Amino acid sequence: MAKLKPVTHDDRLTVVEHLDELRTRIVVSLVAFGVALALCFWQNNQILHWLNKPLHGKQPITFGVAEAFTTTLTVTAYAALVLSLPIILYELYAYILPAFTPKEAHVARPLLLMIPVLFVAGAAFGYFLVLPAATKFLLHFNADQFNTQIRARDYYYFATTTLLACGAVFQMPVVILAMVRLGITSAEKLRRNRRYVYLVCVIIAAALPGVDPISMLLEAAPLIVLFELSILLAKAFAKPSTEVSERWASAEGS
């Protein structure tokens, strides 16, 4: 495995060197994930305890001999992915950033660094607000008509996908800022069409994991807030660069 070294925009690498660098960065990412997986599996009881808190005292049940093991392994894999995400994203950034010009890299770098921060913020929002409210509503809905038993595999899938979805929707500022920096849209256009964006936010929230209205409202609210925040950030910091604007203009002309 080749030793990683910084690559600049002016460096000229052969196809073999690019593939070698890609392989090395993939190996580093896999090693980071493997270490995180071992750590999370070692602490799987604590992770499951955290995920069980929104159940308000109920304990998930399993069916079959191997389900407890496979379910635990799946949950710890999700946790390991989140834990190793900064290293994986760093390797991705380091591989793709040299393809940008210095001006484009200056634009892209802060946007890329925002991704893990916003993902963690979204997952935290999902864990502390969305998941407890959703489980409380769903477990108490027609509770006198059903004997509700919680299957571990189904609940942990619901919980992890909800947290991942919340982390994903919190990427809205990055997407909007990137579109403004590329000259695709502007803060003024976003402000004029905010009513349509609100509708899209509600539709996205309805499509996310969680079939109850409580989850949908709690997921739609931060989308709208993040959209308004994105407009403010776009107006203040995201003026498209001259070089990028010229590229889009020439592309449209051709």
MOZI-V670408 format. One record per backbone hydrogen bond with DSSP energy under -1.0 kcal/mol. CO is the residue of the C=O (numbers start at 1). NH is the residue of the N-H. If there is no record, write none. Layout:
CO;NH, CO;NH
//
This chain:
14;18, 15;19, 16;20, 17;21, 18;22, 19;23, 20;24, 21;25, 22;26, 23;27, 24;28, 25;29, 26;30, 27;31, 28;32, 29;33, 30;34, 31;35, 32;36, 33;37, 34;38, 35;39, 36;40, 37;41, 38;42, 39;43, 41;44, 43;47, 44;48, 45;49, 46;50, 47;51, 48;52, 52;55, 53;56, 55;58, 61;152, 66;70, 67;71, 68;72, 69;73, 70;74, 71;75, 72;76, 73;77, 74;78, 75;79, 76;80, 77;81, 78;82, 79;83, 80;84, 84;88, 85;89, 86;90, 87;91, 88;92, 89;93, 90;94, 91;95, 92;96, 93;97, 96;99, 97;100, 101;105, 102;106, 103;107, 104;108, 105;109, 108;112, 109;113, 110;114, 114;118, 115;119, 116;120, 117;121, 118;122, 119;123, 120;124, 121;125, 122;126, 123;127, 124;128, 125;129, 125;130, 126;131, 129;133, 130;134, 131;135, 132;136, 133;137, 134;138, 135;139, 136;140, 140;143, 142;145, 150;61, 151;155, 152;156, 153;157, 154;158, 155;159, 156;160, 157;161, 158;162, 159;163, 160;164, 161;165, 162;166, 163;167, 164;168, 165;169, 166;170, 168;171, 169;172, 171;175, 172;176, 173;177, 174;178, 175;179, 176;180, 177;181, 178;182, 179;184, 180;183, 186;190, 187;191, 188;192, 189;193, 193;197, 194;198, 195;199, 196;200, 197;201, 198;202, 199;203, 200;204, 201;205, 202;206, 203;207, 212;216, 213;217, 214;218, 215;219, 216;220, 217;221, 220;224, 221;225, 222;226, 223;227, 224;228, 225;229, 226;230, 227;231, 228;232, 229;233, 230;234, 231;235, 232;236, 233;237, 234;238, 241;245, 242;246, 243;247, 244;248, 245;249, 246;250, 247;251, 248;252, 249;253, 250;254
//
